[in-house]
């Protein structure tokens, strides 16, 4: 069972993510903070999303890890800032304009029916053959999507046609996330 994150743990993760990006920009080793909070030391998947002036600037994550959550968040922060193929690497001048959002994930749970998906609560991970697509829970809420649109958009994200989720060979898993950011009023979850 995952431990819920306290407000202090969330603050520690956000600070660690920002310090990891700052260290990478400076060419310095990433400082691993000393923590004793059990929730930060649990192996857990996470996504780190960067927004610049409200627009997506990078988002990378993993579903499972053997590393502690704090290390996963730091690794994903660096990946979101410098290795998201949709964006050029973050430039030092951009960092003050970047807001960090973290989604600490539950384990994936395969579902047998799309009816199990609760928009606003679940994220979706779709696989069909070699194609994979994921959308975090907050994405459907931000765009006002219903369940079918959320599923169609996840298919599109995987590089598949909308409606692919109706194919019996398609595998759908769901997950939940604790979503928090540097500016909580901007998070629509």
C-alpha positions as CSV (number, residue, x, y, z in Angstrom):
1,X,0.0,0.0,0.0
2,X,1.4,3.4,-1.0
3,X,1.8,6.0,1.7
4,X,0.1,9.3,1.0
5,X,2.4,12.3,0.7
6,X,2.3,14.9,3.4
7,X,2.5,18.6,2.5
8,X,6.1,18.6,3.7
9,X,6.9,15.6,1.5
10,X,5.4,17.3,-1.5
11,X,7.4,20.4,-0.8
12,X,10.6,18.3,-0.5
13,X,9.9,16.6,-3.8
14,X,9.3,19.9,-5.6
15,X,12.5,21.4,-4.2
16,X,14.4,18.3,-5.1
17,X,13.1,18.5,-8.7
18,X,14.1,22.1,-9.1
19,X,17.5,21.5,-7.6
20,X,18.1,18.6,-10.0
21,X,17.3,20.8,-13.0
22,X,19.5,23.6,-11.6
23,X,22.4,21.2,-11.1
24,X,22.1,19.8,-14.6
25,X,22.0,23.4,-16.0
26,X,25.2,24.1,-14.1
27,X,26.9,20.9,-15.1
28,X,27.2,19.9,-11.5
29,X,26.3,16.5,-9.9
30,X,22.6,16.3,-8.8
31,X,22.5,16.7,-5.0
32,X,20.5,13.9,-3.4
33,X,18.8,15.3,-0.3
34,X,18.9,13.4,2.9
35,X,15.3,12.3,3.8
36,X,13.8,10.1,6.4
37,X,10.1,10.3,5.3
38,X,9.0,6.8,4.5
39,X,6.8,8.0,1.7
40,X,9.8,9.6,-0.1
41,X,11.8,6.4,0.2
42,X,9.1,4.1,-1.3
43,X,9.8,2.7,-4.8
44,X,7.2,4.4,-6.9
45,X,6.6,5.7,-10.4
46,X,6.2,9.4,-11.1
47,X,5.8,11.9,-13.9
48,X,7.3,15.4,-13.8
49,X,5.6,18.1,-15.9
50,X,7.1,21.4,-16.7
51,X,4.9,24.4,-17.7
52,X,6.3,27.7,-19.0
53,X,3.8,30.6,-18.8
54,X,1.0,28.0,-18.6
55,X,2.1,26.0,-21.7
56,X,3.5,22.5,-21.6
57,X,7.4,22.7,-21.7
58,X,8.2,19.0,-20.9
59,X,6.7,15.9,-19.3
60,X,8.5,12.6,-18.7
61,X,7.7,9.8,-16.3
62,X,7.9,6.1,-15.5
63,X,5.2,3.8,-14.0
64,X,7.4,1.6,-11.9
65,X,10.8,1.9,-10.3
66,X,13.0,0.2,-7.8
67,X,14.4,3.6,-6.8
68,X,13.0,5.7,-4.0
69,X,10.3,8.2,-5.1
70,X,12.6,11.2,-4.4
71,X,15.2,9.8,-6.8
72,X,12.6,9.0,-9.5
73,X,11.3,12.6,-9.3
74,X,14.8,14.0,-9.6
75,X,15.5,11.8,-12.6
76,X,12.2,12.6,-14.3
77,X,12.7,16.4,-13.7
78,X,16.0,16.2,-15.6
79,X,14.4,14.1,-18.3
80,X,11.4,16.5,-18.7
81,X,13.8,19.5,-18.8
82,X,16.4,18.1,-21.2
83,X,15.2,14.9,-22.9
84,X,11.5,15.3,-23.9
85,X,11.8,14.9,-27.7
86,X,8.9,17.3,-28.2
87,X,11.0,20.3,-26.9
88,X,14.5,21.6,-27.1
89,X,16.6,21.2,-23.9
90,X,15.7,23.8,-21.3
91,X,17.8,26.9,-21.4
92,X,19.0,28.5,-18.2
93,X,17.1,31.7,-18.9
94,X,13.9,29.7,-19.0
95,X,14.1,28.2,-15.6
96,X,12.7,31.1,-13.6
97,X,9.6,31.0,-15.9
98,X,9.1,27.2,-15.4
99,X,6.6,25.8,-12.9
100,X,7.0,22.1,-11.8
101,X,4.2,19.7,-11.4
102,X,4.6,16.2,-10.0
103,X,2.3,13.2,-10.4
104,X,3.3,10.5,-7.9
105,X,1.6,7.3,-9.3
106,X,-0.1,4.3,-8.0
107,X,0.8,1.0,-9.6
108,X,-0.9,0.2,-13.0
109,X,-4.1,-1.9,-12.8
110,X,-5.4,-3.7,-15.9
111,X,-9.1,-3.2,-16.5
112,X,-11.6,-5.5,-18.2
113,X,-14.0,-2.7,-19.2
114,X,-13.7,1.0,-20.0
115,X,-16.6,1.5,-17.6
116,X,-14.1,1.1,-14.8
117,X,-12.4,4.4,-15.8
118,X,-13.4,7.4,-13.7
119,X,-12.6,10.7,-15.5
120,X,-10.7,13.0,-13.1
121,X,-9.5,10.1,-10.9
122,X,-7.8,7.7,-13.3
123,X,-5.0,8.1,-15.8
124,X,-5.0,5.7,-18.8
125,X,-2.2,3.6,-20.3
126,X,-3.1,1.9,-23.6
127,X,-1.0,-0.8,-25.4
128,X,-1.8,-2.3,-28.8
129,X,0.9,-4.2,-30.5
130,X,4.1,-2.1,-30.3
131,X,2.1,1.1,-29.6
132,X,1.9,2.7,-26.2
133,X,0.2,5.8,-25.0
134,X,-0.5,7.4,-21.6
135,X,-2.4,10.4,-20.4
136,X,-2.3,11.5,-16.7
137,X,-5.6,11.9,-14.8
138,X,-5.5,15.7,-14.9
139,X,-5.4,15.9,-18.7
140,X,-9.0,14.8,-19.1
141,X,-10.1,17.3,-16.4
142,X,-8.1,20.2,-17.9
143,X,-9.8,19.6,-21.3
144,X,-13.3,18.8,-20.1
145,X,-13.2,15.3,-21.8
146,X,-15.7,12.6,-21.2
147,X,-14.5,8.9,-20.9
148,X,-14.7,8.1,-24.6
149,X,-12.8,11.3,-25.6
150,X,-10.2,10.5,-23.0
151,X,-9.8,7.0,-24.4
152,X,-9.7,8.3,-28.0
153,X,-7.0,10.9,-27.0
154,X,-4.9,8.2,-25.3
155,X,-5.1,6.2,-28.5
156,X,-4.0,9.2,-30.5
157,X,-1.1,9.8,-28.1
158,X,0.0,6.2,-28.7
159,X,0.0,6.9,-32.5
160,X,-3.2,5.0,-33.1
161,X,-6.5,5.9,-34.5
162,X,-9.2,7.1,-32.1
163,X,-11.4,4.2,-31.1
164,X,-8.5,1.8,-31.0
165,X,-9.5,1.1,-27.4
166,X,-12.5,-0.9,-28.7
167,X,-10.2,-3.4,-30.4
168,X,-10.2,-6.7,-28.3
169,X,-6.4,-6.8,-28.6
170,X,-6.0,-3.4,-27.0
171,X,-4.9,-3.5,-23.3
172,X,-6.0,-0.7,-21.0
173,X,-4.6,-0.1,-17.6
174,X,-5.5,2.7,-15.2
175,X,-3.7,4.4,-12.3
176,X,-4.2,7.2,-9.9
177,X,-1.9,10.0,-9.0
178,X,-1.2,12.4,-6.2
179,X,-0.8,15.6,-8.2
180,X,0.8,18.7,-6.9
181,X,2.9,21.6,-8.1
182,X,4.8,24.7,-7.2
183,X,1.7,26.8,-7.9
184,X,-1.3,24.7,-6.8
185,X,-3.8,27.1,-8.1
186,X,-2.7,26.3,-11.6
187,X,-3.2,22.6,-11.3
188,X,-6.6,21.5,-12.6
189,X,-6.9,18.0,-11.1
